[in-house]
Amino acid sequence: MTIREATDVFSDWALRNRDEGMEYGHAKSVNEMLEIAIPMLKKPFSVIDVGCGNGWVCRQLETYEGCNRVVGIDGSVEMIAKAKQKGSGEFYLAKLPEWKPPQKFDLIHSMEFLYYLKDPVDSLRNFFTDWLNDEGILIAGVDHYLENKASHDWPKSLNVHMTTLSEAEWRQGMIDAGFTDVKVRKVGQKPGFMGTLVISGKKSK
């Protein structure tokens, strides 16, 4: 069976309104991630949401005091179409690692995206070099990781590629990319779910 592109899977989900369930399911983890990241930023600040889906995090970020620009990118045609329908924000249909932003940002946020990349550690290096302003912050959450054994069957059940990294590999990937103040933690824990693995780091001058 041919492996499907994750972006095609997500377009199917958008057409079936499954994006709303993703929004509900990820909200607790994302809120905790933003509570970590936003206080670390100087105002005003700009944000890019990588793998923005229907744009729900972007719309939330627009309400934050001091946020002067929010950009969302996603490789799913239907998800970006929904994002543009639901709000007036700045959204781009784009696939990584090829796409590069026209300007740098103070915060990169990503939820449930990075492990779909063939080489997410290389993308961390690209984020550090080409996407972030000095003193900028990257924060990313993944539910599929080595220690979360419940997620190990996801690639097979969805028939998509996923890169399975351990907590230690994510941490080392951030350090190797050049980030400082690297932290790896879990948020959003609940019965039956060991939590979203959150990686964060700073681009020091």
C-alpha atoms as an extended CHARMM CRD file, in Angstrom:
* protein
*
       205  EXT
         1         1  MET       CA              0.0000000000        0.0000000000        0.0000000000  PROA      1               0.0000000000
         2         2  THR       CA              1.3370000000        3.4070000000       -0.9610000000  PROA      2               0.0000000000
         3         3  ILE       CA              2.0800000000        5.7020000000        1.9410000000  PROA      3               0.0000000000
         4         4  ARG       CA             -0.2490000000        8.6990000000        1.9020000000  PROA      4               0.0000000000
         5         5  GLU       CA              0.8600000000       12.2900000000        2.2170000000  PROA      5               0.0000000000
         6         6  ALA       CA             -0.1190000000       13.5930000000        5.6350000000  PROA      6               0.0000000000
         7         7  THR       CA             -1.4290000000       16.7570000000        3.9900000000  PROA      7               0.0000000000
         8         8  ASP       CA             -3.9180000000       14.6750000000        1.9850000000  PROA      8               0.0000000000
         9         9  VAL       CA             -5.1120000000       12.9610000000        5.1540000000  PROA      9               0.0000000000
        10        10  PHE       CA             -5.6690000000       16.3130000000        6.8250000000  PROA      10              0.0000000000
        11        11  SER       CA             -7.5220000000       17.6640000000        3.8090000000  PROA      11              0.0000000000
        12        12  ASP       CA             -9.8670000000       14.6740000000        4.0730000000  PROA      12              0.0000000000
        13        13  TRP       CA            -10.3400000000       15.4050000000        7.7630000000  PROA      13              0.0000000000
        14        14  ALA       CA            -11.1060000000       19.0640000000        7.0710000000  PROA      14              0.0000000000
        15        15  LEU       CA            -13.7860000000       18.0870000000        4.5630000000  PROA      15              0.0000000000
        16        16  ARG       CA            -15.3480000000       15.8520000000        7.2350000000  PROA      16              0.0000000000
        17        17  ASN       CA            -15.0470000000       18.5730000000        9.9080000000  PROA      17              0.0000000000
        18        18  ARG       CA            -12.6400000000       16.4810000000       11.9460000000  PROA      18              0.0000000000
        19        19  ASP       CA            -10.4970000000       19.5930000000       12.3480000000  PROA      19              0.0000000000
        20        20  GLU       CA            -12.9500000000       20.7430000000       15.0140000000  PROA      20              0.0000000000
        21        21  GLY       CA            -12.2160000000       17.6310000000       17.0570000000  PROA      21              0.0000000000
        22        22  MET       CA             -8.4810000000       18.2350000000       16.6840000000  PROA      22              0.0000000000
        23        23  GLU       CA             -8.9550000000       21.7790000000       17.9550000000  PROA      23              0.0000000000
        24        24  TYR       CA            -10.8660000000       20.5500000000       20.9990000000  PROA      24              0.0000000000
        25        25  GLY       CA             -8.4290000000       17.7170000000       21.6660000000  PROA      25              0.0000000000
        26        26  HSD       CA             -5.3110000000       19.8690000000       21.4610000000  PROA      26              0.0000000000
        27        27  ALA       CA             -6.5980000000       22.9790000000       23.2470000000  PROA      27              0.0000000000
        28        28  LYS       CA             -5.3770000000       22.0490000000       26.7350000000  PROA      28              0.0000000000
        29        29  SER       CA             -1.8300000000       21.3350000000       25.5700000000  PROA      29              0.0000000000
        30        30  VAL       CA             -1.6810000000       24.4280000000       23.3590000000  PROA      30              0.0000000000
        31        31  ASN       CA             -2.9280000000       26.6840000000       26.1510000000  PROA      31              0.0000000000
        32        32  GLU       CA             -0.2120000000       25.3630000000       28.4460000000  PROA      32              0.0000000000
        33        33  MET       CA              2.3920000000       25.8550000000       25.7030000000  PROA      33              0.0000000000
        34        34  LEU       CA              1.3590000000       29.4700000000       25.1510000000  PROA      34              0.0000000000
        35        35  GLU       CA              1.3990000000       30.0960000000       28.9040000000  PROA      35              0.0000000000
        36        36  ILE       CA              5.0510000000       29.0310000000       28.7920000000  PROA      36              0.0000000000
        37        37  ALA       CA              6.0820000000       30.9190000000       25.6490000000  PROA      37              0.0000000000
        38        38  ILE       CA              4.2410000000       34.2580000000       25.6910000000  PROA      38              0.0000000000
        39        39  PRO       CA              5.7830000000       35.5880000000       28.9380000000  PROA      39              0.0000000000
        40        40  MET       CA              9.2360000000       34.9650000000       27.4410000000  PROA      40              0.0000000000
        41        41  LEU       CA              8.6210000000       37.4620000000       24.6160000000  PROA      41              0.0000000000
        42        42  LYS       CA              9.1980000000       41.1960000000       24.5070000000  PROA      42              0.0000000000
        43        43  LYS       CA              6.3060000000       43.3050000000       23.2110000000  PROA      43              0.0000000000
        44        44  PRO       CA              5.3740000000       43.7990000000       20.4870000000  PROA      44              0.0000000000
        45        45  PHE       CA              5.9720000000       40.3400000000       19.0410000000  PROA      45              0.0000000000
        46        46  SER       CA              5.2460000000       38.3640000000       15.8800000000  PROA      46              0.0000000000
        47        47  VAL       CA              4.2590000000       34.6890000000       15.6410000000  PROA      47              0.0000000000
        48        48  ILE       CA              4.1730000000       31.9860000000       12.9870000000  PROA      48              0.0000000000
        49        49  ASP       CA              2.1300000000       28.8310000000       13.5740000000  PROA      49              0.0000000000
        50        50  VAL       CA              3.6460000000       25.9170000000       11.6630000000  PROA      50              0.0000000000
        51        51  GLY       CA              1.0320000000       23.3290000000       10.7610000000  PROA      51              0.0000000000
        52        52  CYS       CA             -1.7810000000       25.7290000000       11.6020000000  PROA      52              0.0000000000
        53        53  GLY       CA             -4.6620000000       23.5360000000       10.4270000000  PROA      53              0.0000000000
        54        54  ASN       CA             -7.8860000000       25.5340000000       10.3960000000  PROA      54              0.0000000000
        55        55  GLY       CA             -6.1310000000       28.5030000000       12.0090000000  PROA      55              0.0000000000
        56        56  TRP       CA             -7.6080000000       28.1910000000       15.4830000000  PROA      56              0.0000000000
        57        57  VAL       CA             -4.3390000000       28.8970000000       17.3110000000  PROA      57              0.0000000000
        58        58  CYS       CA             -3.6840000000       31.9090000000       15.0760000000  PROA      58              0.0000000000
        59        59  ARG       CA             -7.0880000000       33.3450000000       15.9320000000  PROA      59              0.0000000000
        60        60  GLN       CA             -6.3390000000       32.8240000000       19.6060000000  PROA      60              0.0000000000
        61        61  LEU       CA             -2.9250000000       34.4750000000       19.3050000000  PROA      61              0.0000000000
        62        62  GLU       CA             -4.4740000000       37.5430000000       17.6780000000  PROA      62              0.0000000000
        63        63  THR       CA             -6.2160000000       38.2800000000       20.9870000000  PROA      63              0.0000000000
        64        64  TYR       CA             -2.9630000000       38.4820000000       22.9550000000  PROA      64              0.0000000000
        65        65  GLU       CA             -1.7960000000       41.9140000000       24.0550000000  PROA      65              0.0000000000
        66        66  GLY       CA              1.3650000000       42.9230000000       22.2100000000  PROA      66              0.0000000000
        67        67  CYS       CA              0.9480000000       40.4800000000       19.3230000000  PROA      67              0.0000000000
        68        68  ASN       CA              1.3040000000       42.5610000000       16.1750000000  PROA      68              0.0000000000
        69        69  ARG       CA              1.4510000000       39.8610000000       13.4910000000  PROA      69              0.0000000000
        70        70  VAL       CA              0.3160000000       36.2530000000       13.2320000000  PROA      70              0.0000000000
        71        71  VAL       CA              1.0070000000       34.0120000000       10.2390000000  PROA      71              0.0000000000
        72        72  GLY       CA             -0.2420000000       30.4720000000        9.7750000000  PROA      72              0.0000000000
        73        73  ILE       CA              1.1520000000       27.9200000000        7.3220000000  PROA      73              0.0000000000
        74        74  ASP       CA             -0.0740000000       24.4540000000        6.4460000000  PROA      74              0.0000000000
        75        75  GLY       CA              0.4270000000       21.9880000000        3.6100000000  PROA      75              0.0000000000
        76        76  SER       CA             -3.2330000000       20.9500000000        3.4870000000  PROA      76              0.0000000000
        77        77  VAL       CA             -5.2960000000       22.7220000000        0.8340000000  PROA      77              0.0000000000
        78        78  GLU       CA             -8.5630000000       22.2040000000        2.6810000000  PROA      78              0.0000000000
        79        79  MET       CA             -7.1910000000       23.2120000000        6.0860000000  PROA      79              0.0000000000
        80        80  ILE       CA             -5.8800000000       26.5040000000        4.7040000000  PROA      80              0.0000000000
        81        81  ALA       CA             -9.1930000000       27.0850000000        2.9410000000  PROA      81              0.0000000000
        82        82  LYS       CA            -10.9560000000       26.6520000000        6.2810000000  PROA      82              0.0000000000
        83        83  ALA       CA             -8.4880000000       28.9430000000        8.0300000000  PROA      83              0.0000000000
        84        84  LYS       CA             -9.2200000000       31.6970000000        5.5200000000  PROA      84              0.0000000000
        85        85  GLN       CA            -12.9710000000       31.1530000000        5.8470000000  PROA      85              0.0000000000
        86        86  LYS       CA            -12.9440000000       31.2980000000        9.6420000000  PROA      86              0.0000000000
        87        87  GLY       CA            -10.8350000000       34.4340000000       10.0310000000  PROA      87              0.0000000000
        88        88  SER       CA             -9.1360000000       37.3320000000        8.3080000000  PROA      88              0.0000000000
        89        89  GLY       CA             -5.6170000000       36.3030000000        9.2710000000  PROA      89              0.0000000000
        90        90  GLU       CA             -2.5370000000       35.7540000000        7.1350000000  PROA      90              0.0000000000
        91        91  PHE       CA             -2.3740000000       32.1480000000        5.9350000000  PROA      91              0.0000000000
        92        92  TYR       CA             -0.1410000000       30.3900000000        3.4180000000  PROA      92              0.0000000000
        93        93  LEU       CA             -0.4080000000       27.0180000000        1.7270000000  PROA      93              0.0000000000
        94        94  ALA       CA              3.1500000000       25.7480000000        2.0770000000  PROA      94              0.0000000000
        95        95  LYS       CA              5.0990000000       22.5430000000        2.5450000000  PROA      95              0.0000000000
        96        96  LEU       CA              8.2640000000       22.0940000000        4.5450000000  PROA      96              0.0000000000
        97        97  PRO       CA             11.1790000000       21.8970000000        4.3450000000  PROA      97              0.0000000000
        98        98  GLU       CA             11.0860000000       23.7670000000        1.0220000000  PROA      98              0.0000000000
        99        99  TRP       CA              9.1520000000       26.8690000000        2.1130000000  PROA      99              0.0000000000
       100       100  LYS       CA             10.9330000000       29.7710000000        3.7830000000  PROA      100             0.0000000000
       101       101  PRO       CA              9.1840000000       32.7500000000        5.3840000000  PROA      101             0.0000000000
       102       102  PRO       CA              9.6660000000       36.1990000000        3.8210000000  PROA      102             0.0000000000
       103       103  GLN       CA             10.6320000000       37.5820000000        7.2240000000  PROA      103             0.0000000000
       104       104  LYS       CA             11.6950000000       36.2940000000       10.6290000000  PROA      104             0.0000000000
       105       105  PHE       CA              9.4830000000       35.9640000000       13.6960000000  PROA      105             0.0000000000
       106       106  ASP       CA              9.7560000000       36.2960000000       17.4610000000  PROA      106             0.0000000000
       107       107  LEU       CA              7.8630000000       33.0740000000       18.1800000000  PROA      107             0.0000000000
       108       108  ILE       CA              7.5020000000       29.8410000000       16.2570000000  PROA      108             0.0000000000
       109       109  HSD       CA              4.6250000000       27.7310000000       17.5340000000  PROA      109             0.0000000000
       110       110  SER       CA              3.8480000000       24.2400000000       16.2730000000  PROA      110             0.0000000000
       111       111  MET       CA              1.4370000000       21.6120000000       17.5340000000  PROA      111             0.0000000000
       112       112  GLU       CA              1.3110000000       18.0600000000       16.2100000000  PROA      112             0.0000000000
       113       113  PHE       CA              3.3010000000       18.7340000000       13.0600000000  PROA      113             0.0000000000
       114       114  LEU       CA              7.0390000000       18.1590000000       13.3180000000  PROA      114             0.0000000000
       115       115  TYR       CA              7.0380000000       14.3560000000       13.3410000000  PROA      115             0.0000000000
       116       116  TYR       CA              5.4000000000       14.2380000000        9.9120000000  PROA      116             0.0000000000
       117       117  LEU       CA              8.6590000000       15.5850000000        8.4580000000  PROA      117             0.0000000000
       118       118  LYS       CA             11.2660000000       13.1580000000        7.1510000000  PROA      118             0.0000000000
       119       119  ASP       CA             14.0030000000       15.0090000000        9.0630000000  PROA      119             0.0000000000
       120       120  PRO       CA             12.4950000000       17.1630000000       11.8030000000  PROA      120             0.0000000000
       121       121  VAL       CA             15.8920000000       17.8060000000       13.3890000000  PROA      121             0.0000000000
       122       122  ASP       CA             17.0840000000       19.4320000000       10.1630000000  PROA      122             0.0000000000
       123       123  SER       CA             13.9760000000       21.6130000000       10.2350000000  PROA      123             0.0000000000
       124       124  LEU       CA             14.8930000000       22.7240000000       13.7530000000  PROA      124             0.0000000000
       125       125  ARG       CA             18.1620000000       24.0090000000       12.3190000000  PROA      125             0.0000000000
       126       126  ASN       CA             16.2790000000       25.8270000000        9.5590000000  PROA      126             0.0000000000
       127       127  PHE       CA             13.9240000000       27.3860000000       12.0820000000  PROA      127             0.0000000000
       128       128  PHE       CA             16.8710000000       28.6260000000       14.1200000000  PROA      128             0.0000000000
       129       129  THR       CA             18.7670000000       30.0690000000       11.1620000000  PROA      129             0.0000000000
       130       130  ASP       CA             16.0890000000       31.3000000000        8.7620000000  PROA      130             0.0000000000
       131       131  TRP       CA             12.8640000000       31.7530000000       10.7260000000  PROA      131             0.0000000000
       132       132  LEU       CA             13.6340000000       33.2430000000       14.1460000000  PROA      132             0.0000000000
       133       133  ASN       CA             14.7040000000       36.7120000000       15.1670000000  PROA      133             0.0000000000
       134       134  ASP       CA             17.4630000000       37.0300000000       17.7530000000  PROA      134             0.0000000000
       135       135  GLU       CA             16.0070000000       36.3710000000       21.2170000000  PROA      135             0.0000000000
       136       136  GLY       CA             13.1670000000       34.5050000000       19.5070000000  PROA      136             0.0000000000
       137       137  ILE       CA             11.4780000000       31.4370000000       20.9790000000  PROA      137             0.0000000000
       138       138  LEU       CA             10.4940000000       28.1140000000       19.4350000000  PROA      138             0.0000000000
       139       139  ILE       CA              7.9010000000       25.9810000000       21.1760000000  PROA      139             0.0000000000
       140       140  ALA       CA              6.5500000000       22.7890000000       19.6500000000  PROA      140             0.0000000000
       141       141  GLY       CA              4.3160000000       19.9990000000       20.8850000000  PROA      141             0.0000000000
       142       142  VAL       CA              4.2210000000       16.3890000000       19.6770000000  PROA      142             0.0000000000
       143       143  ASP       CA              1.9850000000       13.5500000000       20.8380000000  PROA      143             0.0000000000
       144       144  HSD       CA              3.8500000000       10.9280000000       18.7870000000  PROA      144             0.0000000000
       145       145  TYR       CA              7.1950000000       10.1800000000       20.4420000000  PROA      145             0.0000000000
       146       146  LEU       CA              9.1420000000        7.1170000000       21.5060000000  PROA      146             0.0000000000
       147       147  GLU       CA              8.1040000000        7.1050000000       25.1430000000  PROA      147             0.0000000000
       148       148  ASN       CA              4.4040000000        7.3730000000       24.2540000000  PROA      148             0.0000000000
       149       149  LYS       CA              3.8660000000        3.7500000000       23.2870000000  PROA      149             0.0000000000
       150       150  ALA       CA              0.1690000000        4.3620000000       22.6270000000  PROA      150             0.0000000000
       151       151  SER       CA              1.2060000000        6.4380000000       19.5960000000  PROA      151             0.0000000000
       152       152  HSD       CA              3.4270000000        3.8050000000       17.9910000000  PROA      152             0.0000000000
       153       153  ASP       CA              0.6650000000        2.3840000000       15.7950000000  PROA      153             0.0000000000
       154       154  TRP       CA             -0.3730000000        5.7540000000       14.3740000000  PROA      154             0.0000000000
       155       155  PRO       CA              1.8110000000        5.5720000000       11.2350000000  PROA      155             0.0000000000
       156       156  LYS       CA              0.2970000000        2.2050000000       10.3200000000  PROA      156             0.0000000000
       157       157  SER       CA             -3.2860000000        3.0900000000       11.2070000000  PROA      157             0.0000000000
       158       158  LEU       CA             -3.1690000000        6.3520000000        9.2330000000  PROA      158             0.0000000000
       159       159  ASN       CA             -0.8230000000        5.0080000000        6.5380000000  PROA      159             0.0000000000
       160       160  VAL       CA              1.4170000000        8.0690000000        6.7540000000  PROA      160             0.0000000000
       161       161  HSD       CA              5.0910000000        8.6380000000        7.5240000000  PROA      161             0.0000000000
       162       162  MET       CA              5.9640000000        9.6590000000       11.0740000000  PROA      162             0.0000000000
       163       163  THR       CA              9.4460000000       10.1580000000       12.4990000000  PROA      163             0.0000000000
       164       164  THR       CA              9.5780000000        8.6330000000       15.9790000000  PROA      164             0.0000000000
       165       165  LEU       CA             12.0840000000       10.4160000000       18.2100000000  PROA      165             0.0000000000
       166       166  SER       CA             12.7270000000       10.0550000000       21.9240000000  PROA      166             0.0000000000
       167       167  GLU       CA             12.6120000000       12.8630000000       24.4580000000  PROA      167             0.0000000000
       168       168  ALA       CA             16.4180000000       12.8130000000       24.5220000000  PROA      168             0.0000000000
       169       169  GLU       CA             16.6400000000       13.0030000000       20.7230000000  PROA      169             0.0000000000
       170       170  TRP       CA             14.3150000000       16.0120000000       20.5980000000  PROA      170             0.0000000000
       171       171  ARG       CA             16.3780000000       17.7340000000       23.2880000000  PROA      171             0.0000000000
       172       172  GLN       CA             19.6600000000       17.0310000000       21.5140000000  PROA      172             0.0000000000
       173       173  GLY       CA             18.1800000000       18.1330000000       18.1980000000  PROA      173             0.0000000000
       174       174  MET       CA             17.3340000000       21.5230000000       19.6890000000  PROA      174             0.0000000000
       175       175  ILE       CA             20.8060000000       21.8800000000       21.1880000000  PROA      175             0.0000000000
       176       176  ASP       CA             22.4990000000       20.8460000000       17.9340000000  PROA      176             0.0000000000
       177       177  ALA       CA             20.3740000000       23.3910000000       16.0470000000  PROA      177             0.0000000000
       178       178  GLY       CA             21.8260000000       26.1550000000       18.2190000000  PROA      178             0.0000000000
       179       179  PHE       CA             19.0450000000       26.7910000000       20.7210000000  PROA      179             0.0000000000
       180       180  THR       CA             19.7840000000       27.7570000000       24.3130000000  PROA      180             0.0000000000
       181       181  ASP       CA             17.5930000000       27.3810000000       27.4130000000  PROA      181             0.0000000000
       182       182  VAL       CA             16.3340000000       24.1250000000       25.8960000000  PROA      182             0.0000000000
       183       183  LYS       CA             13.5870000000       22.4860000000       27.8960000000  PROA      183             0.0000000000
       184       184  VAL       CA             11.6020000000       19.3020000000       27.3160000000  PROA      184             0.0000000000
       185       185  ARG       CA              8.4620000000       18.7410000000       29.3580000000  PROA      185             0.0000000000
       186       186  LYS       CA              5.0160000000       17.1670000000       29.1760000000  PROA      186             0.0000000000
       187       187  VAL       CA              1.7290000000       19.0510000000       29.2680000000  PROA      187             0.0000000000
       188       188  GLY       CA             -1.9250000000       18.1270000000       28.8980000000  PROA      188             0.0000000000
       189       189  GLN       CA             -1.6990000000       14.8690000000       30.8180000000  PROA      189             0.0000000000
       190       190  LYS       CA             -4.9340000000       13.0710000000       31.5930000000  PROA      190             0.0000000000
       191       191  PRO       CA             -5.9940000000        9.4940000000       32.3580000000  PROA      191             0.0000000000
       192       192  GLY       CA             -4.9550000000        7.3090000000       29.4460000000  PROA      192             0.0000000000
       193       193  PHE       CA             -2.7060000000        9.9920000000       27.8950000000  PROA      193             0.0000000000
       194       194  MET       CA              0.8430000000       10.5090000000       29.1040000000  PROA      194             0.0000000000
       195       195  GLY       CA              0.9220000000       14.0350000000       27.7160000000  PROA      195             0.0000000000
       196       196  THR       CA              2.0960000000       16.1840000000       24.8460000000  PROA      196             0.0000000000
       197       197  LEU       CA              5.8850000000       16.3340000000       24.6700000000  PROA      197             0.0000000000
       198       198  VAL       CA              6.8180000000       20.0110000000       24.4790000000  PROA      198             0.0000000000
       199       199  ILE       CA             10.2120000000       21.2210000000       23.3340000000  PROA      199             0.0000000000
       200       200  SER       CA             11.2310000000       24.8390000000       23.6840000000  PROA      200             0.0000000000
       201       201  GLY       CA             14.3410000000       26.9160000000       23.2320000000  PROA      201             0.0000000000
       202       202  LYS       CA             15.6880000000       30.3930000000       22.6160000000  PROA      202             0.0000000000
       203       203  LYS       CA             17.7970000000       31.9160000000       19.8580000000  PROA      203             0.0000000000
       204       204  SER       CA             20.2660000000       33.8720000000       21.9510000000  PROA      204             0.0000000000
       205       205  LYS       CA             22.2940000000       36.6660000000       20.4090000000  PROA      205             0.0000000000
